[in-house]
Amino acid sequence: MVPPSVYQMMRGIIVVITALLSIIFLNRTLYRHHWTSLAFIVAGVAQVGYVSIAYTKNHGGNESTSGGSELMGIILLLTSQCFTGA
């Protein structure tokens, strides 16, 4: 439901999920540079997801994908990354 390039970029969120789970379950401490890098990762993943959805809606995409199915694909992808990170 998403192009392979978007899939590869969205997989970067697993770093954030793993960091958050390590804080919750392992009581790890993250320092300022860790939080900064996590913020950059979240911003990058959000930008890729937004551009992917906006490009599909504005340019029509192909017949098999529309903005709604692209959004659903991204939601499913992020959900699967939560399970992978756990």
Secondary structure, 3 states (H helix, E strand, C coil): CCCHHHHHHHCCHHHHHHHHHHHHHHCCCCCHHHHHHHHHHHHHHHHHHHHHHHHHHHHCCCCCCCHHHHHHHHHHHHHHHHHHHC
